[in-house]
Amino acid sequence: MDLTLAAGLTGALLALAVFAGWRGARPPDPRRGPRMIPWRPIMLVAATGAIILAGYVLQLLKPGQAG
């Protein structure tokens, strides 16, 4: 995976984690019924993936080492 793709995926996962965290933190609305999308687990998975990919991007940025 090249640097551009890894950085793009990292940004997308970070944006998804922020969005899911915002949606998961909203108070429940009983008039609309139960939440059908589990926002908190989505946030955790996206944040974990973003952290792993950020480490990979940093590893790709080190000069003199093959990825």
C-alpha positions as CSV (number, residue, x, y, z in Angstrom):
1,M,0.0,0.0,0.0
2,D,1.4,3.3,-1.0
3,L,1.6,6.5,1.2
4,T,-1.3,8.3,-0.6
5,L,-3.7,5.4,-0.2
6,A,-2.8,4.8,3.5
7,A,-3.1,8.5,4.3
8,G,-6.4,8.7,2.6
9,L,-7.8,5.7,4.4
10,T,-6.5,7.0,7.7
11,G,-8.3,10.3,7.1
12,A,-11.5,8.5,6.1
13,L,-11.5,6.3,9.2
14,L,-10.8,9.2,11.4
15,A,-13.7,11.1,9.9
16,L,-15.9,8.1,10.4
17,A,-14.8,7.7,14.0
18,V,-15.6,11.4,14.7
19,F,-19.0,11.1,13.0
20,A,-19.9,7.9,14.8
21,G,-18.8,9.4,18.1
22,W,-21.0,12.4,17.6
23,R,-24.0,10.3,16.6
24,G,-23.4,7.9,19.5
25,A,-23.2,10.7,22.1
26,R,-26.6,12.2,21.1
27,P,-29.4,11.5,23.6
28,P,-31.9,8.9,22.7
29,D,-35.2,10.1,21.2
30,P,-38.0,7.7,22.2
31,R,-40.4,9.3,19.6
32,R,-38.2,8.0,16.8
33,G,-37.9,4.5,18.2
34,P,-34.7,2.6,19.0
35,R,-31.4,3.2,17.3
36,M,-30.8,0.7,14.6
37,I,-27.2,1.5,14.0
38,P,-24.6,0.7,16.8
39,W,-22.7,4.0,16.6
40,R,-20.3,3.3,19.6
41,P,-18.9,0.0,18.2
42,I,-18.5,1.6,14.8
43,M,-16.6,4.5,16.5
44,L,-14.3,2.1,18.3
45,V,-13.5,0.0,15.2
46,A,-12.9,3.1,13.0
47,A,-10.7,4.7,15.7
48,T,-8.7,1.5,16.1
49,G,-8.2,1.2,12.3
50,A,-7.2,4.9,12.1
51,I,-4.6,4.4,14.9
52,I,-3.1,1.3,13.2
53,L,-3.0,3.0,9.8
54,A,-1.5,6.2,11.3
55,G,1.3,4.0,12.6
56,Y,1.8,2.5,9.2
57,V,1.9,6.0,7.6
58,L,4.5,7.1,10.1
59,Q,6.5,4.0,9.2
60,L,6.3,4.8,5.5
61,L,7.5,8.3,6.2
62,K,10.8,7.2,7.8
63,P,13.6,7.7,5.3
64,G,15.8,4.8,4.4
65,Q,13.4,2.0,5.3
66,A,11.4,-0.1,2.8
67,G,7.6,-0.4,3.4
